[in-house]
Amino acid sequence: MPAKPLSSYQMKKYAALWNKYGGKPFEFDQAQHLLNLNENNLLVLLHRLKQKGWLTTKQHPKNTRKTVYSLLSPNDAVKAIVK
Protein backbone atom coordinates (compact mmCIF):
# COMPACT_ATOMS: atom_id res chain seq x y z
CA MET A 1 0.00 0.00 0.00
CA PRO A 2 1.47 3.38 -0.96
CA ALA A 3 2.05 5.75 1.93
CA LYS A 4 0.21 9.06 2.05
CA PRO A 5 1.53 12.33 3.52
CA LEU A 6 1.05 12.94 7.23
CA SER A 7 -0.16 16.11 8.92
CA SER A 8 2.47 18.00 10.92
CA TYR A 9 0.95 16.68 14.18
CA GLN A 10 1.05 13.09 12.91
CA MET A 11 4.61 13.55 11.65
CA LYS A 12 5.80 14.83 15.05
CA LYS A 13 4.26 11.82 16.80
CA TYR A 14 5.61 9.44 14.13
CA ALA A 15 9.09 10.97 14.54
CA ALA A 16 8.99 10.46 18.31
CA LEU A 17 8.00 6.82 17.82
CA TRP A 18 10.66 6.32 15.11
CA ASN A 19 13.40 7.87 17.26
CA LYS A 20 12.55 5.49 20.11
CA TYR A 21 11.65 2.25 18.29
CA GLY A 22 12.82 2.58 14.69
CA GLY A 23 11.57 -0.46 12.84
CA LYS A 24 11.29 -2.53 16.02
CA PRO A 25 7.86 -3.67 17.19
CA PHE A 26 6.17 -1.85 20.06
CA GLU A 27 2.93 -2.14 21.99
CA PHE A 28 0.13 0.30 22.73
CA ASP A 29 1.15 1.00 26.32
CA GLN A 30 4.73 1.77 25.24
CA ALA A 31 3.50 4.30 22.67
CA GLN A 32 1.09 5.80 25.19
CA HIS A 33 3.86 6.29 27.72
CA LEU A 34 6.25 7.80 25.15
CA LEU A 35 3.75 10.16 23.52
CA ASN A 36 1.84 11.01 26.69
CA LEU A 37 -1.54 10.73 24.96
CA ASN A 38 -4.80 9.48 26.40
CA GLU A 39 -6.12 6.17 25.09
CA ASN A 40 -8.63 7.65 22.63
CA ASN A 41 -6.19 10.11 21.07
CA LEU A 42 -3.56 7.41 20.69
CA LEU A 43 -6.06 5.02 19.09
CA VAL A 44 -6.96 7.69 16.54
CA LEU A 45 -3.30 8.50 15.85
CA LEU A 46 -2.33 4.84 15.35
CA HIS A 47 -5.37 4.26 13.15
CA ARG A 48 -4.45 7.25 10.96
CA LEU A 49 -0.81 6.17 10.70
CA LYS A 50 -1.95 2.71 9.62
CA GLN A 51 -4.56 4.13 7.24
CA LYS A 52 -1.88 6.30 5.58
CA GLY A 53 0.55 3.40 5.26
CA TRP A 54 3.17 4.46 7.84
CA LEU A 55 2.34 1.75 10.39
CA THR A 56 1.63 -1.97 10.28
CA THR A 57 -0.08 -4.09 12.89
CA LYS A 58 -0.19 -7.73 13.82
CA GLN A 59 -1.59 -9.78 16.64
CA HIS A 60 0.61 -10.21 19.70
CA PRO A 61 2.13 -13.73 19.59
CA LYS A 62 1.47 -14.50 23.26
CA ASN A 63 -1.61 -12.40 24.06
CA THR A 64 -4.25 -12.36 21.35
CA ARG A 65 -6.00 -9.39 22.97
CA LYS A 66 -3.00 -7.17 22.21
CA THR A 67 -1.64 -5.68 19.01
CA VAL A 68 1.98 -5.24 18.02
CA TYR A 69 2.80 -2.15 15.96
CA SER A 70 5.73 -1.52 13.58
CA LEU A 71 6.63 1.65 11.71
CA LEU A 72 7.54 1.90 8.06
CA SER A 73 10.95 3.56 7.73
CA PRO A 74 10.83 7.26 6.79
CA ASN A 75 12.83 6.57 3.61
CA ASP A 76 10.45 3.84 2.46
CA ALA A 77 7.40 5.97 3.28
CA VAL A 78 8.70 8.98 1.34
CA LYS A 79 9.63 6.78 -1.63
CA ALA A 80 6.09 5.36 -1.60
CA ILE A 81 4.59 8.86 -1.56
CA VAL A 82 6.51 10.08 -4.62
CA LYS A 83 5.77 6.99 -6.75
N, CA, C and O atoms as CSV, one atom per row, in Angstrom:
chain,resi,resn,atom,element,x,y,z
A,1,MET,N,N,0.842,-1.187,0.000
A,1,MET,CA,C,0.000,0.000,0.000
A,1,MET,C,C,0.884,1.246,0.000
A,1,MET,O,O,1.764,1.373,0.851
A,2,PRO,N,N,0.666,2.159,-0.932
A,2,PRO,CA,C,1.471,3.377,-0.955
A,2,PRO,C,C,1.178,4.252,0.264
A,2,PRO,O,O,0.034,4.366,0.703
A,3,ALA,N,N,2.213,4.854,0.790
A,3,ALA,CA,C,2.048,5.752,1.927
A,3,ALA,C,C,1.481,7.080,1.445
A,3,ALA,O,O,1.692,7.486,0.302
A,4,LYS,N,N,0.768,7.740,2.327
A,4,LYS,CA,C,0.214,9.063,2.050
A,4,LYS,C,C,0.845,10.053,3.016
A,4,LYS,O,O,1.270,9.664,4.104
A,5,PRO,N,N,0.913,11.326,2.639
A,5,PRO,CA,C,1.527,12.326,3.516
A,5,PRO,C,C,0.810,12.436,4.861
A,5,PRO,O,O,-0.401,12.238,4.956
A,6,LEU,N,N,1.581,12.754,5.890
A,6,LEU,CA,C,1.045,12.937,7.234
A,6,LEU,C,C,0.884,14.426,7.530
A,6,LEU,O,O,1.581,15.266,6.961
A,7,SER,N,N,-0.045,14.735,8.429
A,7,SER,CA,C,-0.160,16.110,8.918
A,7,SER,C,C,1.069,16.401,9.783
A,7,SER,O,O,1.795,15.478,10.153
A,8,SER,N,N,1.304,17.661,10.104
A,8,SER,CA,C,2.469,18.002,10.920
A,8,SER,C,C,2.357,17.373,12.310
A,8,SER,O,O,3.365,16.939,12.868
A,9,TYR,N,N,1.156,17.319,12.873
A,9,TYR,CA,C,0.948,16.679,14.179
A,9,TYR,C,C,1.297,15.194,14.108
A,9,TYR,O,O,2.014,14.674,14.962
A,10,GLN,N,N,0.782,14.520,13.079
A,10,GLN,CA,C,1.047,13.094,12.912
A,10,GLN,C,C,2.532,12.847,12.680
A,10,GLN,O,O,3.080,11.868,13.186
A,11,MET,N,N,3.188,13.720,11.922
A,11,MET,CA,C,4.610,13.554,11.645
A,11,MET,C,C,5.434,13.708,12.921
A,11,MET,O,O,6.398,12.968,13.119
A,12,LYS,N,N,5.075,14.653,13.789
A,12,LYS,CA,C,5.797,14.829,15.054
A,12,LYS,C,C,5.670,13.581,15.923
A,12,LYS,O,O,6.650,13.140,16.524
A,13,LYS,N,N,4.479,13.017,15.992
A,13,LYS,CA,C,4.264,11.818,16.804
A,13,LYS,C,C,4.965,10.617,16.171
A,13,LYS,O,O,5.561,9.802,16.875
A,14,TYR,N,N,4.895,10.508,14.845
A,14,TYR,CA,C,5.606,9.444,14.132
A,14,TYR,C,C,7.106,9.546,14.406
A,14,TYR,O,O,7.759,8.540,14.682
A,15,ALA,N,N,7.653,10.765,14.330
A,15,ALA,CA,C,9.092,10.969,14.542
A,15,ALA,C,C,9.504,10.557,15.952
A,15,ALA,O,O,10.566,9.962,16.139
A,16,ALA,N,N,8.681,10.866,16.931
A,16,ALA,CA,C,8.991,10.465,18.308
A,16,ALA,C,C,9.016,8.946,18.422
A,16,ALA,O,O,9.906,8.382,19.060
A,17,LEU,N,N,8.045,8.287,17.808
A,17,LEU,CA,C,8.004,6.816,17.823
A,17,LEU,C,C,9.216,6.251,17.075
A,17,LEU,O,O,9.852,5.312,17.551
A,18,TRP,N,N,9.536,6.817,15.909
A,18,TRP,CA,C,10.661,6.318,15.108
A,18,TRP,C,C,11.980,6.489,15.859
A,18,TRP,O,O,12.822,5.591,15.850
A,19,ASN,N,N,12.159,7.640,16.510
A,19,ASN,CA,C,13.397,7.874,17.264
A,19,ASN,C,C,13.565,6.878,18.404
A,19,ASN,O,O,14.692,6.514,18.741
A,20,LYS,N,N,12.478,6.437,18.996
A,20,LYS,CA,C,12.551,5.490,20.109
A,20,LYS,C,C,12.640,4.039,19.618
A,20,LYS,O,O,13.482,3.276,20.092
A,21,TYR,N,N,11.781,3.661,18.679
A,21,TYR,CA,C,11.654,2.250,18.292
A,21,TYR,C,C,12.215,1.912,16.918
A,21,TYR,O,O,12.496,0.744,16.647
A,22,GLY,N,N,12.383,2.892,16.052
A,22,GLY,CA,C,12.825,2.584,14.694
A,22,GLY,C,C,11.872,1.589,14.061
A,22,GLY,O,O,10.656,1.760,14.137
A,23,GLY,N,N,12.403,0.565,13.447
A,23,GLY,CA,C,11.570,-0.464,12.836
A,23,GLY,C,C,11.200,-1.595,13.775
A,23,GLY,O,O,10.579,-2.573,13.360
A,24,LYS,N,N,11.579,-1.467,15.048
A,24,LYS,CA,C,11.293,-2.527,16.021
A,24,LYS,C,C,9.829,-2.486,16.446
A,24,LYS,O,O,9.233,-1.411,16.509
A,25,PRO,N,N,9.252,-3.635,16.735
A,25,PRO,CA,C,7.855,-3.675,17.191
A,25,PRO,C,C,7.688,-3.015,18.558
A,25,PRO,O,O,8.596,-3.027,19.389
A,26,PHE,N,N,6.509,-2.441,18.767
A,26,PHE,CA,C,6.170,-1.854,20.059
A,26,PHE,C,C,4.693,-2.092,20.334
A,26,PHE,O,O,3.925,-2.431,19.433
A,27,GLU,N,N,4.310,-1.911,21.589
A,27,GLU,CA,C,2.926,-2.140,21.994
A,27,GLU,C,C,2.253,-0.821,22.349
A,27,GLU,O,O,2.911,0.208,22.508
A,28,PHE,N,N,0.948,-0.872,22.469
A,28,PHE,CA,C,0.131,0.303,22.727
A,28,PHE,C,C,0.590,1.049,23.971
A,28,PHE,O,O,0.762,2.268,23.935
A,29,ASP,N,N,0.787,0.332,25.067
A,29,ASP,CA,C,1.149,0.999,26.320
A,29,ASP,C,C,2.513,1.680,26.228
A,29,ASP,O,O,2.732,2.706,26.872
A,30,GLN,N,N,3.425,1.130,25.443
A,30,GLN,CA,C,4.730,1.766,25.241
A,30,GLN,C,C,4.570,3.090,24.488
A,30,GLN,O,O,5.183,4.095,24.848
A,31,ALA,N,N,3.743,3.079,23.443
A,31,ALA,CA,C,3.497,4.296,22.670
A,31,ALA,C,C,2.776,5.336,23.529
A,31,ALA,O,O,3.070,6.529,23.447
A,32,GLN,N,N,1.850,4.884,24.336
A,32,GLN,CA,C,1.090,5.796,25.189
A,32,GLN,C,C,2.019,6.485,26.191
A,32,GLN,O,O,1.910,7.689,26.422
A,33,HIS,N,N,2.914,5.727,26.771
A,33,HIS,CA,C,3.862,6.295,27.720
A,33,HIS,C,C,4.807,7.295,27.036
A,33,HIS,O,O,5.065,8.374,27.570
A,34,LEU,N,N,5.311,6.935,25.872
A,34,LEU,CA,C,6.246,7.799,25.151
A,34,LEU,C,C,5.583,9.097,24.699
A,34,LEU,O,O,6.143,10.178,24.881
A,35,LEU,N,N,4.396,8.994,24.113
A,35,LEU,CA,C,3.748,10.156,23.515
A,35,LEU,C,C,2.896,10.947,24.501
A,35,LEU,O,O,2.479,12.069,24.212
A,36,ASN,N,N,2.642,10.358,25.661
A,36,ASN,CA,C,1.843,11.010,26.693
A,36,ASN,C,C,0.466,11.433,26.166
A,36,ASN,O,O,0.025,12.565,26.366
A,37,LEU,N,N,-0.198,10.493,25.488
A,37,LEU,CA,C,-1.539,10.726,24.965
A,37,LEU,C,C,-2.536,9.858,25.717
A,37,LEU,O,O,-2.196,8.782,26.208
A,38,ASN,N,N,-3.786,10.346,25.802
A,38,ASN,CA,C,-4.797,9.480,26.399
A,38,ASN,C,C,-5.144,8.366,25.405
A,38,ASN,O,O,-4.778,8.430,24.231
A,39,GLU,N,N,-5.843,7.366,25.886
A,39,GLU,CA,C,-6.120,6.170,25.086
A,39,GLU,C,C,-6.835,6.494,23.779
A,39,GLU,O,O,-6.456,5.989,22.722
A,40,ASN,N,N,-7.865,7.334,23.844
A,40,ASN,CA,C,-8.634,7.645,22.631
A,40,ASN,C,C,-7.796,8.375,21.597
A,40,ASN,O,O,-7.850,8.040,20.414
A,41,ASN,N,N,-7.018,9.369,22.023
A,41,ASN,CA,C,-6.188,10.111,21.067
A,41,ASN,C,C,-5.120,9.221,20.443
A,41,ASN,O,O,-4.808,9.355,19.260
A,42,LEU,N,N,-4.564,8.319,21.235
A,42,LEU,CA,C,-3.560,7.408,20.688
A,42,LEU,C,C,-4.190,6.424,19.709
A,42,LEU,O,O,-3.602,6.124,18.670
A,43,LEU,N,N,-5.368,5.924,20.026
A,43,LEU,CA,C,-6.055,5.019,19.092
A,43,LEU,C,C,-6.289,5.694,17.744
A,43,LEU,O,O,-6.078,5.089,16.693
A,44,VAL,N,N,-6.724,6.947,17.785
A,44,VAL,CA,C,-6.957,7.690,16.540
A,44,VAL,C,C,-5.647,7.884,15.785
A,44,VAL,O,O,-5.592,7.665,14.575
A,45,LEU,N,N,-4.597,8.291,16.488
A,45,LEU,CA,C,-3.296,8.495,15.845
A,45,LEU,C,C,-2.798,7.212,15.182
A,45,LEU,O,O,-2.406,7.232,14.016
A,46,LEU,N,N,-2.810,6.104,15.912
A,46,LEU,CA,C,-2.329,4.838,15.353
A,46,LEU,C,C,-3.180,4.397,14.166
A,46,LEU,O,O,-2.656,3.876,13.181
A,47,HIS,N,N,-4.475,4.604,14.258
A,47,HIS,CA,C,-5.372,4.263,13.147
A,47,HIS,C,C,-5.012,5.086,11.903
A,47,HIS,O,O,-4.949,4.552,10.796
A,48,ARG,N,N,-4.778,6.381,12.095
A,48,ARG,CA,C,-4.445,7.252,10.960
A,48,ARG,C,C,-3.089,6.889,10.362
A,48,ARG,O,O,-2.927,6.892,9.142
A,49,LEU,N,N,-2.118,6.578,11.212
A,49,LEU,CA,C,-0.806,6.170,10.696
A,49,LEU,C,C,-0.928,4.883,9.884
A,49,LEU,O,O,-0.290,4.741,8.841
A,50,LYS,N,N,-1.739,3.957,10.357
A,50,LYS,CA,C,-1.952,2.709,9.618
A,50,LYS,C,C,-2.697,2.979,8.318
A,50,LYS,O,O,-2.335,2.459,7.263
A,51,GLN,N,N,-3.734,3.793,8.405
A,51,GLN,CA,C,-4.555,4.129,7.238
A,51,GLN,C,C,-3.716,4.792,6.140
A,51,GLN,O,O,-3.961,4.581,4.953
A,52,LYS,N,N,-2.726,5.595,6.546
A,52,LYS,CA,C,-1.884,6.300,5.582
A,52,LYS,C,C,-0.654,5.500,5.173
A,52,LYS,O,O,0.160,5.976,4.380
A,53,GLY,N,N,-0.511,4.285,5.710
A,53,GLY,CA,C,0.552,3.397,5.262
A,53,GLY,C,C,1.883,3.554,5.967
A,53,GLY,O,O,2.893,3.050,5.477
A,54,TRP,N,N,1.920,4.242,7.111
A,54,TRP,CA,C,3.168,4.461,7.845
A,54,TRP,C,C,3.334,3.481,8.994
A,54,TRP,O,O,4.369,3.489,9.660
A,55,LEU,N,N,2.353,2.648,9.241
A,55,LEU,CA,C,2.339,1.753,10.392
A,55,LEU,C,C,1.698,0.433,9.990
A,55,LEU,O,O,0.712,0.412,9.253
A,56,THR,N,N,2.260,-0.663,10.477
A,56,THR,CA,C,1.635,-1.969,10.277
A,56,THR,C,C,1.302,-2.554,11.642
A,56,THR,O,O,1.907,-2.203,12.655
A,57,THR,N,N,0.336,-3.444,11.643
A,57,THR,CA,C,-0.084,-4.087,12.893
A,57,THR,C,C,-0.147,-5.591,12.697
A,57,THR,O,O,-0.361,-6.094,11.594
A,58,LYS,N,N,0.046,-6.291,13.806
A,58,LYS,CA,C,-0.188,-7.730,13.817
A,58,LYS,C,C,-0.570,-8.130,15.235
A,58,LYS,O,O,-0.328,-7.399,16.195
A,59,GLN,N,N,-1.160,-9.289,15.340
A,59,GLN,CA,C,-1.592,-9.778,16.641
A,59,GLN,C,C,-0.385,-10.168,17.491
A,59,GLN,O,O,0.583,-10.739,16.990
A,60,HIS,N,N,-0.456,-9.854,18.772
A,60,HIS,CA,C,0.613,-10.209,19.704
A,60,HIS,C,C,0.743,-11.729,19.728
A,60,HIS,O,O,-0.270,-12.423,19.814
A,61,PRO,N,N,1.974,-12.272,19.654
A,61,PRO,CA,C,2.135,-13.730,19.588
A,61,PRO,C,C,1.713,-14.469,20.865
A,61,PRO,O,O,1.317,-15.633,20.800
A,62,LYS,N,N,1.793,-13.814,22.009
A,62,LYS,CA,C,1.472,-14.498,23.264
A,62,LYS,C,C,0.146,-14.075,23.871
A,62,LYS,O,O,-0.424,-14.811,24.677
A,63,ASN,N,N,-0.356,-12.905,23.499
A,63,ASN,CA,C,-1.605,-12.401,24.059
A,63,ASN,C,C,-2.471,-11.898,22.911
A,63,ASN,O,O,-2.240,-10.807,22.388
A,64,THR,N,N,-3.451,-12.676,22.523
A,64,THR,CA,C,-4.254,-12.358,21.346
A,64,THR,C,C,-5.120,-11.110,21.523
A,64,THR,O,O,-5.682,-10.606,20.551
A,65,ARG,N,N,-5.229,-10.614,22.743
A,65,ARG,CA,C,-6.002,-9.390,22.973
A,65,ARG,C,C,-5.174,-8.139,22.683
A,65,ARG,O,O,-5.714,-7.033,22.665
A,66,LYS,N,N,-3.880,-8.302,22.456
A,66,LYS,CA,C,-3.000,-7.169,22.209
A,66,LYS,C,C,-2.576,-7.105,20.749
A,66,LYS,O,O,-2.639,-8.090,20.013
A,67,THR,N,N,-2.147,-5.922,20.358
A,67,THR,CA,C,-1.644,-5.684,19.005
A,67,THR,C,C,-0.192,-5.241,19.097
A,67,THR,O,O,0.197,-4.528,20.022
A,68,VAL,N,N,0.592,-5.668,18.137
A,68,VAL,CA,C,1.985,-5.239,18.024
A,68,VAL,C,C,2.066,-4.314,16.812
A,68,VAL,O,O,1.566,-4.640,15.735
A,69,TYR,N,N,2.697,-3.163,17.000
A,69,TYR,CA,C,2.805,-2.147,15.960
A,69,TYR,C,C,4.245,-2.070,15.458
A,69,TYR,O,O,5.187,-2.288,16.220
A,70,SER,N,N,4.409,-1.761,14.177
A,70,SER,CA,C,5.729,-1.523,13.583
A,70,SER,C,C,5.610,-0.365,12.612
A,70,SER,O,O,4.616,-0.242,11.896
A,71,LEU,N,N,6.626,0.482,12.592
A,71,LEU,CA,C,6.629,1.648,11.714
A,71,LEU,C,C,7.345,1.344,10.405
A,71,LEU,O,O,8.331,0.607,10.378
A,72,LEU,N,N,6.843,1.912,9.341
A,72,LEU,CA,C,7.544,1.900,8.064
A,72,LEU,C,C,8.670,2.917,8.179
A,72,LEU,O,O,8.478,3.977,8.774
A,73,SER,N,N,9.830,2.620,7.627
A,73,SER,CA,C,10.948,3.559,7.729
A,73,SER,C,C,10.590,4.854,6.994
A,73,SER,O,O,9.840,4.826,6.019
A,74,PRO,N,N,11.124,5.985,7.460
A,74,PRO,CA,C,10.829,7.255,6.785
A,74,PRO,C,C,11.237,7.235,5.312
A,74,PRO,O,O,10.521,7.769,4.465
A,75,ASN,N,N,12.376,6.628,5.003
A,75,ASN,CA,C,12.829,6.571,3.607
A,75,ASN,C,C,11.844,5.796,2.741
A,75,ASN,O,O,11.502,6.233,1.642
A,76,ASP,N,N,11.392,4.651,3.231
A,76,ASP,CA,C,10.449,3.844,2.456
A,76,ASP,C,C,9.117,4.565,2.301
A,76,ASP,O,O,8.497,4.499,1.239
A,77,ALA,N,N,8.673,5.252,3.350
A,77,ALA,CA,C,7.398,5.971,3.278
A,77,ALA,C,C,7.469,7.096,2.258
A,77,ALA,O,O,6.551,7.275,1.457
A,78,VAL,N,N,8.567,7.859,2.290
A,78,VAL,CA,C,8.700,8.976,1.340
A,78,VAL,C,C,8.802,8.447,-0.087
A,78,VAL,O,O,8.207,9.019,-1.000
A,79,LYS,N,N,9.540,7.377,-0.287
A,79,LYS,CA,C,9.625,6.779,-1.629
A,79,LYS,C,C,8.244,6.345,-2.119
A,79,LYS,O,O,7.924,6.501,-3.298
A,80,ALA,N,N,7.431,5.802,-1.217
A,80,ALA,CA,C,6.087,5.357,-1.597
A,80,ALA,C,C,5.185,6.535,-1.933
A,80,ALA,O,O,4.287,6.412,-2.766
A,81,ILE,N,N,5.417,7.677,-1.292
A,81,ILE,CA,C,4.586,8.860,-1.559
A,81,ILE,C,C,4.880,9.410,-2.948
A,81,ILE,O,O,3.957,9.806,-3.659
A,82,VAL,N,N,6.140,9.440,-3.344
A,82,VAL,CA,C,6.508,10.075,-4.618
A,82,VAL,C,C,6.320,9.163,-5.826
A,82,VAL,O,O,6.477,9.611,-6.962
A,83,LYS,N,N,5.991,7.905,-5.605
A,83,LYS,CA,C,5.771,6.994,-6.748
A,83,LYS,C,C,4.533,7.368,-7.510
A,83,LYS,O,O,4.194,6.715,-8.497
